[in-house]
Amino acid sequence: MTTQAWFAIPLYITKASGKVYNEIQEELQTCCNQRKFSRFDNWPDHTHELSDNAFSENVLKDCPKFLDFLHVNLMSYMDDIRCQTSREYEISTSWFTKTKHLKRADLHDHGGSDLSGVYYLQTNGRDGNLEFIDPHRSYATNYIFQSVTIDEPKLPLEQGLMAFWPGMIWHRTQSNQTQDERISLSFNISFRRGSTLHSIVR
């Protein structure tokens, strides 16, 4: 019996391409252009800007191309983790983020959601990676965990890339050291309990 990696964190990464990518980019850019952006007054000066009504609205309600792309990949994710219970879900909130020169997102989680995700609408690939914090960090004094813990893995930065992960995983972004502006879409997903239906609520 070989060493096995139990208790892994299922993080899903994919990338839109071809016609799908072009359609999604056009759809999301149109939606983004209709939004006003600002930084929360009680947040530090180094933080990024969010679209209006962030954390209380779903900006994707008028983005069917992206919703289809998300749905296909979400079902693939559920297949990968062998989910046998409810696949009925809703996107509880979604918003756009603008990260300008020297701005970043501080450490946080989306613990009230089953899944959190991001899609990169505009990036130069060098404007501040998304970093994840190992949930096993509390075991840092253990010799074995010191050997296997990944030190803040980073999500690749690429236009059209989408990723989602369990909402309670802590994460942050590095400071944008470039003069370009990164624009990303964030979303939270919650699943309906006690059902085996494979329907979608949007």
C-alpha positions in Angstrom: 0.0 0.0 0.0 1.5 3.3 -1.1 1.2 6.7 0.6 -2.2 8.3 -0.3 -3.3 11.9 -0.1 -6.5 11.9 1.8 -8.6 15.0 2.7 -7.7 16.8 -0.5 -9.4 20.1 -1.3 -11.3 19.9 -4.6 -10.4 23.0 -6.6 -11.7 23.2 -10.2 -9.9 25.1 -12.9 -10.9 25.4 -16.6 -10.6 27.9 -19.4 -13.0 29.2 -22.0 -11.7 29.0 -25.6 -12.8 29.6 -29.2 -16.3 30.9 -29.9 -17.4 30.3 -26.3 -14.6 32.5 -25.0 -15.4 35.3 -27.4 -19.1 35.2 -26.6 -18.5 35.2 -22.9 -15.9 38.0 -23.0 -18.3 40.2 -25.0 -21.2 39.4 -22.7 -19.4 40.1 -19.5 -17.6 43.2 -20.8 -21.0 44.7 -21.7 -22.3 43.8 -18.2 -19.2 45.2 -16.5 -19.4 48.5 -18.5 -22.9 49.1 -17.1 -21.6 49.0 -13.5 -20.2 51.7 -11.2 -17.2 50.8 -9.1 -16.0 52.0 -5.7 -14.1 50.8 -2.7 -15.9 50.2 0.5 -15.4 53.2 2.9 -14.3 51.1 5.8 -11.7 49.1 3.8 -8.0 50.0 3.7 -6.7 52.3 0.9 -4.8 49.4 -0.7 -7.9 47.4 -1.4 -9.6 46.9 -4.8 -12.8 48.3 -6.2 -16.1 46.4 -6.5 -19.1 46.8 -8.7 -22.2 48.4 -7.2 -24.3 46.3 -4.9 -21.5 43.7 -4.4 -22.4 40.9 -2.0 -26.1 41.6 -2.4 -26.8 41.2 -6.1 -26.3 38.7 -8.9 -24.8 40.5 -11.9 -25.0 37.3 -13.9 -28.7 37.2 -14.2 -28.4 38.8 -17.7 -25.4 36.7 -18.8 -26.8 33.5 -20.3 -23.6 32.6 -22.2 -21.5 32.6 -19.0 -24.2 30.8 -17.0 -24.2 28.0 -19.5 -20.4 27.8 -19.4 -20.5 27.8 -15.6 -23.3 25.1 -15.4 -21.5 22.7 -17.7 -18.3 22.9 -15.7 -20.1 22.9 -12.3 -21.7 19.6 -13.3 -18.3 18.3 -14.4 -17.0 19.2 -11.0 -19.8 17.4 -9.2 -19.1 14.3 -11.4 -15.4 14.5 -10.4 -16.2 14.6 -6.7 -18.8 11.8 -7.2 -21.6 13.9 -5.7 -24.7 11.7 -5.3 -26.9 14.2 -3.6 -28.5 17.5 -4.7 -27.2 19.3 -7.7 -29.9 21.9 -7.5 -28.1 25.2 -6.9 -28.4 29.0 -7.1 -25.9 31.7 -7.6 -26.5 33.7 -4.5 -24.2 36.7 -5.3 -21.9 37.8 -8.1 -19.9 40.9 -8.7 -17.0 42.4 -10.7 -13.7 43.5 -9.2 -11.3 46.1 -10.5 -7.8 45.8 -9.2 -5.6 48.8 -10.1 -1.9 49.6 -9.6 -0.7 48.6 -6.1 -4.2 47.4 -5.0 -5.0 44.0 -3.7 -7.6 41.8 -1.9 -6.8 41.1 1.8 -7.2 37.6 3.3 -10.8 36.5 3.5 -13.2 33.6 2.9 -16.8 33.1 1.6 -17.7 30.7 4.4 -21.4 31.2 4.0 -21.4 29.7 0.5 -20.8 26.1 -0.6 -18.6 27.2 -3.5 -16.9 30.4 -4.5 -15.4 31.2 -7.8 -13.6 33.6 -10.1 -13.4 34.3 -13.9 -10.7 36.5 -15.3 -12.2 39.0 -17.8 -9.1 41.2 -18.1 -5.6 40.4 -17.0 -2.0 40.8 -18.3 -1.0 37.7 -16.4 1.3 39.6 -14.0 -1.2 41.8 -12.1 -1.5 39.9 -8.8 -2.2 36.2 -8.4 -4.9 34.7 -6.3 -3.3 32.9 -3.4 -4.9 30.1 -1.3 -4.1 29.4 2.4 -3.6 25.7 3.3 -6.5 24.7 5.6 -4.0 22.4 7.4 -1.9 25.4 8.5 -3.0 24.9 12.1 -1.0 21.7 12.1 2.2 23.5 11.2 4.0 22.3 14.3 3.6 18.7 13.1 6.8 17.5 11.4 4.8 15.5 8.7 2.6 18.4 7.8 5.6 20.7 7.5 6.8 18.3 4.8 3.6 18.2 2.7 2.0 21.6 3.2 2.0 23.7 0.0 3.1 27.3 0.7 0.2 29.5 -0.5 -0.5 27.9 -4.0 -1.4 30.5 -6.6 -4.1 30.4 -9.3 -2.8 31.2 -12.8 -3.7 34.5 -14.3 -5.2 34.2 -17.8 -8.2 35.7 -19.5 -11.0 33.2 -19.8 -9.8 31.2 -16.9 -12.4 30.2 -14.4 -12.0 28.4 -11.0 -14.1 27.5 -8.1 -13.5 26.0 -4.7 -15.2 25.3 -1.3 -16.3 28.7 0.1 -14.6 28.4 3.5 -11.1 28.3 1.9 -9.2 31.4 2.9 -7.6 33.3 0.0 -6.2 36.7 -1.0 -4.6 38.4 -4.0 -1.1 39.7 -4.4 -0.7 43.4 -5.1 -1.0 44.5 -8.7 2.5 45.8 -9.4 1.7 46.7 -13.0 0.1 49.8 -14.5 -2.7 47.8 -16.0 -6.1 47.2 -14.5 -7.3 43.6 -13.7 -11.0 42.9 -14.0 -12.4 39.7 -12.6 -15.8 38.3 -11.9 -16.5 36.6 -8.5 -19.5 34.5 -7.6 -20.9 32.4 -4.8 -22.9 29.2 -5.2 -25.2 27.5 -2.7 -26.8 24.0 -3.1 -30.2 23.0 -2.1 -30.2 20.3 0.5 -32.2 17.1 0.6 -32.9 16.7 -3.1 -31.6 14.5 -5.9 -32.8 16.9 -8.6 -30.4 18.1 -11.2 -32.1 21.4 -11.9 -30.7 24.9 -11.8 -32.0 28.0 -10.1 -30.7 31.3 -11.6 
